[in-house]
């Protein structure tokens, strides 16, 4: 019987990202993120730049200085958006409004 490899929170966040899960901003420094179990959790960015999440993992591990997969996902999406914006910032087509859809394996611009 093969043992199941334990994934890091960053790897779990990447799985959520690849499945199309995206944080939804609900306030200036707060997002709602769907978990792998279908529940939604709230992630809040604190003034010191750390994150606080309502999921059980974050509540259990926050004192250890570790982030949960929901906070990791938020950081992953921010970095992805930063790269996309930097890549397309000088493109002539950005003078007009476009819809940018982040698909599992590609970026689609309408």
N, C-alpha and C positions, 0 to 999 in steps of 0.2 A: 504494500500500500504506500503510495507516494505521499509525502508530507506537503501540505500547502505552504507556499512561500508567503511570509508575512510582508505586506506592502507598507511602505512608509506613508505618512499623511500626504506628502507631496505627490507620490504616485497615485494615491486615491483621488486627490484633487485633479490630477491629469485625466484619470478615468472619467470623472464627472464632466470635465471640460470636453473630452472627446465624445461623450454621450449627449452633448448639447446643453448641459446645465450652465446657466449664466446667473450671476447675482442680479437681483432687481433692487435698484436704489429706492428706499422708502422714506429717507430723510437725508439731510446733508451729510451725515457721517454714519449712516446705517443702511444695511442691505438685508434682503431676505434671500436665503439660499436654500434650494431644495436638497435634501439629503438623499442618500442612496436607498433609504427606507421609505421614501415618499413624503416624509414630514418636512416642513419648512422651518428653518432656524434663522434667527436674526443675528447678524454680525455687525458689531459696532466698532468703528475706529476711534480710539481714545486720543486725548490731546497729546499724549507722549508717543503716538504713532503705533502703539500696540493694538491688538484686536481682542475683542471679547465676544464670545459666541454663546448662544443659549443651548447648544447641543450637550449631551451628557459627557462626551469626550473632553470638550473644552472645560466644562465645569470640574472634571476630575483632574485634568492635567495642567490647568492654568497656573497653578502654584509652581509647576516645574519649568515654566518658561517656554512651553511648547505650544504650537498653534495646531488647531484642529484642521481637518481637510476643508472645511467651509471657508476659513480665513485664508488657507493656502490657495483655494480656488480664486478668491477675490484678488489676491496678489498676482496669480497667474493670468487672470483676465486683464488686469491693469497693465502688466508687462506686454501682453499680446496686443492690446489696443495701442500702447505706446509705439510698438514696432510698426503696426499698420499705419498709424498716423504719420510717423516719420517717413515711411516708405512712400506714401501717397501725398505728402504735404506739398511737394513741388509739381505734382502732375497737373497738367492743364485742366483735366476733367474735374478737379476739386473746386473750380470756380462756381459750379452749380451744385445743388443739393442732390445727393445720391443715397440710396439705401445700401448699406454694407451689411451683408449677412455672413456670419462666421459659421461655416459648415465644418463637418468633422475633419475633412482633409483639404479644404480649400477656402478661399475668400471669394464671395460673389458680390460684385458691385453692379447695381442697377441705376 
